[in-house]
Amino acid sequence: MSAKLDYRWNLRDLMARNGMFQTTHLRPKLAERGIDLSDSQVYRLVVDKPERLSLKILMALLDILGCGMDELIEPVAVGGTRRKAAGQTADDAGVGAFRPKRARIVSDPR
């Protein structure tokens, strides 16, 4: 089974390397390249990891930051849930001390 992939969004770090420490510094540079975003859209683009991204915005960011796509978007493997192999105990699977104890039902001696 192949590993699930995710990505690390490095826009804030790349902006800092280029001397842009506020999200408002990015908006005029995007506007120079024909990308008109509101302040809140630019803020979300910098602070949050985008789920969808226009290729025009991506190319503008790469041009502004003078970087490659692999620097801006870094692929990361995500550890999924593992299946227990035969003979493997719950402690081996990473549950450890958090495994609940089995309930005992006792009869009422009345």
Number of C-alpha atoms within 10 A of each C-alpha: 3 6 10 10 11 12 13 12 19 16 20 18 15 20 19 12 11 12 10 15 14 13 18 14 13 19 18 13 16 18 12 11 15 12 14 15 15 11 13 11 13 18 16 13 19 19 14 12 15 10 6 6 10 8 9 12 17 14 14 19 22 17 14 17 18 11 12 12 12 9 15 20 16 12 13 12 11 11 9 10 7 8 8 11 9 6 7 10 12 13 11 11 13 11 11 11 9 9 10 8 7 6 6 6 6 6 6 5 4 3
